Amino acid sequence: MLWTPLWRSSGHSACPEGPRASRAWPGELYPHTSLTTQPQEPLQLQPLPSRFFRRLDRDSSRSLDARELQGGLAELGLALDMVEAEGVCKRWDRDGSGTLDLEEFLRALRPPMSQAREAVIAAAFTKLDRSGDGVVTVDDLQGVYSGRAHPKVRSGQWTEEEVLRRFLDNFDSSEKDGQVTLAEFQDYYSGVSASVDTDEEFVAMMTSAWRL
């Protein structure tokens, strides 16, 4: 399964090859081809927080309840009573499960983004949102990217629309509805942002990836 974007206006890939570029774009990219490389996970999990999470997960449920979270925060020097710990857990719990999974835990640890980073992410989203309705859908991608060269399209297993939908799902939330909002797009890139040291490097990466 391969993915590579093709900008219709220029015929070149939307992102240069290389490790830094691949973090800006969810997949390896090759010039003059269509959506054809394996998408990467939207979030590159960092080892130290992940190990800390597993250590706090006393019952090996792959999630943290308020009591486990309370113990973890205490280890970091933040003493909370149970009511406060439950409040923190509820605030970070995005799927309403009552507990925190690893992705929710790591998301809560991400540093806030600067205005420069938020601005370039918004500019990239605006470029994708061709209809201007505040939501990116397959319809916005059609005509900008082509999935004809994808092996499963060539074999008849997938349609071009399915290729574009799977690409779009990289940016979508855990509930894949085929619509990516600015908030979801920002959430994807907040994970990328956490591993880029300077605003200048992040802005340059995004500018190159999305040809802003």
Contacts in CASP RR format, 6 or more apart in sequence:
PFRMAT RR
TARGET T0000
AUTHOR 0000-0000-0000
METHOD contacts of the structure
MODEL  1
MLWTPLWRSSGHSACPEGPRASRAWPGELYPHTSLTTQPQEPLQLQPLPS
RFFRRLDRDSSRSLDARELQGGLAELGLALDMVEAEGVCKRWDRDGSGTL
DLEEFLRALRPPMSQAREAVIAAAFTKLDRSGDGVVTVDDLQGVYSGRAH
PKVRSGQWTEEEVLRRFLDNFDSSEKDGQVTLAEFQDYYSGVSASVDTDE
EFVAMMTSAWRL
1 38 0 8 1.000
1 150 0 8 1.000
1 151 0 8 1.000
1 152 0 8 1.000
2 35 0 8 1.000
2 36 0 8 1.000
2 37 0 8 1.000
2 38 0 8 1.000
2 150 0 8 1.000
2 151 0 8 1.000
3 26 0 8 1.000
3 27 0 8 1.000
3 28 0 8 1.000
3 35 0 8 1.000
3 36 0 8 1.000
3 37 0 8 1.000
3 38 0 8 1.000
3 39 0 8 1.000
3 150 0 8 1.000
3 163 0 8 1.000
3 166 0 8 1.000
3 167 0 8 1.000
4 13 0 8 1.000
4 27 0 8 1.000
4 28 0 8 1.000
4 29 0 8 1.000
4 30 0 8 1.000
4 33 0 8 1.000
4 34 0 8 1.000
4 35 0 8 1.000
4 36 0 8 1.000
4 37 0 8 1.000
4 149 0 8 1.000
5 13 0 8 1.000
5 14 0 8 1.000
5 15 0 8 1.000
5 25 0 8 1.000
5 29 0 8 1.000
5 34 0 8 1.000
5 35 0 8 1.000
5 145 0 8 1.000
5 167 0 8 1.000
6 13 0 8 1.000
6 14 0 8 1.000
6 32 0 8 1.000
6 33 0 8 1.000
6 34 0 8 1.000
6 35 0 8 1.000
6 145 0 8 1.000
6 146 0 8 1.000
7 13 0 8 1.000
7 14 0 8 1.000
7 144 0 8 1.000
7 145 0 8 1.000
7 211 0 8 1.000
8 143 0 8 1.000
8 144 0 8 1.000
8 145 0 8 1.000
8 146 0 8 1.000
10 211 0 8 1.000
11 32 0 8 1.000
12 31 0 8 1.000
12 32 0 8 1.000
13 29 0 8 1.000
13 30 0 8 1.000
13 31 0 8 1.000
13 32 0 8 1.000
13 33 0 8 1.000
14 25 0 8 1.000
14 29 0 8 1.000
14 209 0 8 1.000
14 210 0 8 1.000
14 211 0 8 1.000
15 21 0 8 1.000
15 22 0 8 1.000
15 24 0 8 1.000
15 25 0 8 1.000
15 29 0 8 1.000
15 208 0 8 1.000
15 209 0 8 1.000
15 210 0 8 1.000
16 29 0 8 1.000
16 208 0 8 1.000
16 209 0 8 1.000
17 28 0 8 1.000
17 29 0 8 1.000
17 30 0 8 1.000
20 201 0 8 1.000
20 205 0 8 1.000
21 29 0 8 1.000
21 205 0 8 1.000
21 208 0 8 1.000
21 209 0 8 1.000
22 28 0 8 1.000
22 29 0 8 1.000
22 40 0 8 1.000
23 44 0 8 1.000
23 192 0 8 1.000
23 195 0 8 1.000
23 196 0 8 1.000
23 205 0 8 1.000
24 192 0 8 1.000
24 205 0 8 1.000
24 206 0 8 1.000
24 208 0 8 1.000
24 209 0 8 1.000
24 210 0 8 1.000
25 209 0 8 1.000
26 39 0 8 1.000
26 40 0 8 1.000
26 42 0 8 1.000
26 167 0 8 1.000
26 170 0 8 1.000
26 171 0 8 1.000
26 188 0 8 1.000
27 37 0 8 1.000
27 38 0 8 1.000
27 39 0 8 1.000
27 40 0 8 1.000
28 37 0 8 1.000
28 38 0 8 1.000
29 37 0 8 1.000
30 36 0 8 1.000
30 37 0 8 1.000
33 149 0 8 1.000
34 145 0 8 1.000
34 146 0 8 1.000
34 147 0 8 1.000
34 148 0 8 1.000
34 149 0 8 1.000
34 150 0 8 1.000
35 145 0 8 1.000
35 146 0 8 1.000
35 147 0 8 1.000
35 149 0 8 1.000
35 150 0 8 1.000
35 163 0 8 1.000
35 164 0 8 1.000
35 167 0 8 1.000
36 147 0 8 1.000
36 149 0 8 1.000
36 150 0 8 1.000
36 151 0 8 1.000
39 166 0 8 1.000
39 167 0 8 1.000
39 170 0 8 1.000
40 170 0 8 1.000
42 170 0 8 1.000
42 171 0 8 1.000
42 188 0 8 1.000
42 191 0 8 1.000
43 103 0 8 1.000
43 106 0 8 1.000
43 188 0 8 1.000
43 191 0 8 1.000
44 191 0 8 1.000
44 192 0 8 1.000
44 195 0 8 1.000
45 102 0 8 1.000
45 106 0 8 1.000
46 106 0 8 1.000
46 194 0 8 1.000
46 195 0 8 1.000
49 105 0 8 1.000
49 106 0 8 1.000
49 109 0 8 1.000
50 102 0 8 1.000
50 106 0 8 1.000
52 72 0 8 1.000
53 64 0 8 1.000
53 102 0 8 1.000
53 105 0 8 1.000
53 106 0 8 1.000
56 64 0 8 1.000
56 68 0 8 1.000
56 69 0 8 1.000
56 71 0 8 1.000
56 72 0 8 1.000
57 63 0 8 1.000
57 64 0 8 1.000
57 68 0 8 1.000
58 68 0 8 1.000
59 68 0 8 1.000
61 99 0 8 1.000
62 101 0 8 1.000
62 102 0 8 1.000
63 97 0 8 1.000
63 99 0 8 1.000
63 100 0 8 1.000
63 101 0 8 1.000
64 89 0 8 1.000
64 99 0 8 1.000
64 100 0 8 1.000
64 105 0 8 1.000
65 89 0 8 1.000
65 98 0 8 1.000
65 99 0 8 1.000
66 82 0 8 1.000
66 85 0 8 1.000
66 86 0 8 1.000
66 87 0 8 1.000
66 88 0 8 1.000
66 89 0 8 1.000
67 82 0 8 1.000
67 85 0 8 1.000
69 85 0 8 1.000
69 88 0 8 1.000
69 89 0 8 1.000
69 100 0 8 1.000
70 80 0 8 1.000
70 82 0 8 1.000
70 85 0 8 1.000
73 79 0 8 1.000
73 80 0 8 1.000
73 85 0 8 1.000
73 88 0 8 1.000
74 80 0 8 1.000
80 88 0 8 1.000
89 98 0 8 1.000
89 99 0 8 1.000
89 100 0 8 1.000
90 98 0 8 1.000
92 100 0 8 1.000
92 104 0 8 1.000
92 105 0 8 1.000
92 107 0 8 1.000
92 108 0 8 1.000
93 99 0 8 1.000
93 100 0 8 1.000
93 104 0 8 1.000
94 104 0 8 1.000
94 107 0 8 1.000
94 173 0 8 1.000
94 174 0 8 1.000
95 101 0 8 1.000
95 104 0 8 1.000
95 174 0 8 1.000
100 108 0 8 1.000
107 187 0 8 1.000
107 190 0 8 1.000
107 191 0 8 1.000
110 190 0 8 1.000
110 191 0 8 1.000
110 193 0 8 1.000
110 194 0 8 1.000
111 194 0 8 1.000
113 121 0 8 1.000
113 186 0 8 1.000
113 190 0 8 1.000
113 193 0 8 1.000
114 199 0 8 1.000
116 199 0 8 1.000
116 202 0 8 1.000
116 203 0 8 1.000
117 189 0 8 1.000
117 193 0 8 1.000
117 199 0 8 1.000
117 202 0 8 1.000
117 203 0 8 1.000
118 186 0 8 1.000
120 202 0 8 1.000
120 203 0 8 1.000
120 206 0 8 1.000
120 207 0 8 1.000
120 212 0 8 1.000
121 185 0 8 1.000
121 186 0 8 1.000
121 189 0 8 1.000
121 206 0 8 1.000
122 182 0 8 1.000
122 186 0 8 1.000
123 206 0 8 1.000
123 210 0 8 1.000
123 212 0 8 1.000
124 185 0 8 1.000
124 206 0 8 1.000
124 209 0 8 1.000
124 210 0 8 1.000
124 212 0 8 1.000
125 136 0 8 1.000
125 182 0 8 1.000
125 185 0 8 1.000
125 186 0 8 1.000
126 132 0 8 1.000
127 210 0 8 1.000
127 212 0 8 1.000
128 136 0 8 1.000
128 140 0 8 1.000
128 141 0 8 1.000
128 144 0 8 1.000
128 180 0 8 1.000
128 185 0 8 1.000
129 135 0 8 1.000
129 136 0 8 1.000
129 140 0 8 1.000
130 140 0 8 1.000
130 144 0 8 1.000
131 137 0 8 1.000
131 139 0 8 1.000
131 140 0 8 1.000
134 181 0 8 1.000
134 182 0 8 1.000
135 179 0 8 1.000
135 180 0 8 1.000
135 181 0 8 1.000
136 168 0 8 1.000
136 171 0 8 1.000
136 179 0 8 1.000
136 180 0 8 1.000
136 181 0 8 1.000
136 185 0 8 1.000
137 168 0 8 1.000
137 178 0 8 1.000
137 179 0 8 1.000
137 180 0 8 1.000
138 161 0 8 1.000
138 164 0 8 1.000
138 165 0 8 1.000
138 168 0 8 1.000
138 178 0 8 1.000
141 164 0 8 1.000
141 167 0 8 1.000
141 168 0 8 1.000
142 160 0 8 1.000
142 161 0 8 1.000
142 164 0 8 1.000
145 164 0 8 1.000
145 167 0 8 1.000
146 160 0 8 1.000
147 153 0 8 1.000
147 160 0 8 1.000
147 163 0 8 1.000
147 164 0 8 1.000
148 154 0 8 1.000
148 160 0 8 1.000
150 158 0 8 1.000
150 160 0 8 1.000
150 163 0 8 1.000
152 158 0 8 1.000
152 162 0 8 1.000
152 163 0 8 1.000
153 159 0 8 1.000
153 160 0 8 1.000
153 162 0 8 1.000
153 163 0 8 1.000
165 178 0 8 1.000
168 178 0 8 1.000
168 180 0 8 1.000
169 176 0 8 1.000
169 178 0 8 1.000
170 188 0 8 1.000
171 180 0 8 1.000
171 184 0 8 1.000
171 185 0 8 1.000
171 188 0 8 1.000
172 178 0 8 1.000
172 179 0 8 1.000
172 180 0 8 1.000
172 184 0 8 1.000
173 184 0 8 1.000
173 187 0 8 1.000
189 206 0 8 1.000
192 202 0 8 1.000
193 202 0 8 1.000
196 202 0 8 1.000
196 205 0 8 1.000
206 212 0 8 1.000
END
